[in-house]
């Protein structure tokens, strides 16, 4: 995942805190009680996190710092040691699907579980993204099946699920490598891992697919062309499904 560089650090004389600003996003917010929330602090560069450590040391007696992140392994140990950790578990797929179905029922949206499952497969565990995808694809009060061939960049993963289910593996691979941005490749590997049933029905096939995904993810770090590596990984996974 691409790191975001800090653009500037400014000091607020009224509240005696710093505002670390990154492009198009203010990571730090202060309320009336001097609580400071850093949203997605794992996207701050290591040097930026080191600067944050200094700020925390300077104002730890007057401010409460709340750091949120999706990938705690990307937060430097110095920040971990200064915080009490709370892990929020993701919903399992059954609860995730049930929540989406509940929302659709409350909004009087007609749907079938197979169609809803396609949206879950594409967006899980990101519930917010899944709700948005469903909302975008409701027509005349009914949830539509994803349209194969849709070139909307935001729906490429959703479309690829339908292509994989239809055994159109070549089209699915082309869809992913053509529309997924390089910084989204990690999400592609996670998507393939979360949906092992796309690559096989037996436990042996799923285990083989898992190893292929692992190898592809490891190779992507040192590969000169990550797109070729990702494309080759999908070809190998297709071989498991067709084997």
LINNORFEN-V172690 format. One record per pair of residues at least 6 apart in sequence whose C-alpha atoms are under 7 Angstrom apart, sorted by sequence separation. I is the first residue (numbers start at 1). GAP is how many residues later the second one is. D is the distance in whole Angstrom. If there is no record, write none. Layout:
I:GAP:D ; I:GAP:D
//
This chain:
11:6:6 ; 12:6:6 ; 20:6:7 ; 21:6:6 ; 30:6:5 ; 123:6:6 ; 137:6:6 ; 138:6:6 ; 163:6:7 ; 200:6:6 ; 220:6:5 ; 223:6:7 ; 11:7:5 ; 20:7:6 ; 29:7:6 ; 30:7:7 ; 123:7:5 ; 137:7:6 ; 199:7:7 ; 10:8:6 ; 11:8:7 ; 20:8:6 ; 28:8:6 ; 29:8:5 ; 163:8:7 ; 164:8:6 ; 9:9:6 ; 10:9:5 ; 19:9:6 ; 28:9:6 ; 134:9:7 ; 150:9:7 ; 163:9:5 ; 197:9:7 ; 220:9:6 ; 9:10:6 ; 10:10:7 ; 28:10:5 ; 120:10:7 ; 196:10:6 ; 199:10:6 ; 9:11:5 ; 27:11:5 ; 119:11:6 ; 148:11:6 ; 8:12:6 ; 9:12:7 ; 27:12:5 ; 146:12:7 ; 147:12:7 ; 160:12:5 ; 8:13:6 ; 146:13:6 ; 196:13:7 ; 216:13:7 ; 6:14:7 ; 7:14:6 ; 148:14:7 ; 216:14:7 ; 6:15:6 ; 7:15:5 ; 148:15:7 ; 160:15:7 ; 6:16:5 ; 7:16:7 ; 146:16:7 ; 160:16:7 ; 5:17:6 ; 193:17:7 ; 216:17:6 ; 4:18:7 ; 156:19:7 ; 156:20:7 ; 193:20:7 ; 213:20:7 ; 212:21:7 ; 97:23:7 ; 156:23:6 ; 189:24:7 ; 212:25:7 ; 41:26:6 ; 53:26:6 ; 153:26:6 ; 36:27:7 ; 41:27:6 ; 42:27:5 ; 35:28:6 ; 36:28:6 ; 37:28:6 ; 38:28:6 ; 39:28:6 ; 40:28:5 ; 41:28:6 ; 189:28:7 ; 209:28:6 ; 34:29:5 ; 35:29:5 ; 36:29:5 ; 37:29:5 ; 38:29:5 ; 39:29:5 ; 40:29:4 ; 42:29:6 ; 34:30:7 ; 35:30:6 ; 36:30:6 ; 37:30:6 ; 38:30:6 ; 39:30:7 ; 40:30:7 ; 42:30:7 ; 46:30:7 ; 115:30:6 ; 100:31:7 ; 110:31:6 ; 111:31:6 ; 209:31:7 ; 42:32:5 ; 109:32:5 ; 110:32:4 ; 111:32:5 ; 42:33:5 ; 108:33:7 ; 109:33:5 ; 110:33:6 ; 109:34:7 ; 164:34:7 ; 90:35:7 ; 122:35:6 ; 205:35:6 ; 122:36:5 ; 199:38:6 ; 4:39:6 ; 5:39:7 ; 119:39:6 ; 122:39:6 ; 199:39:7 ; 3:40:6 ; 4:40:6 ; 5:40:6 ; 118:40:7 ; 200:40:7 ; 3:41:7 ; 4:41:6 ; 199:41:6 ; 200:41:5 ; 3:42:6 ; 6:42:7 ; 199:42:5 ; 118:43:7 ; 177:50:6 ; 177:54:7 ; 173:58:7 ; 173:61:7 ; 169:69:7 ; 121:74:7 ; 2:181:6 ; 1:182:5 ; 1:185:7
//
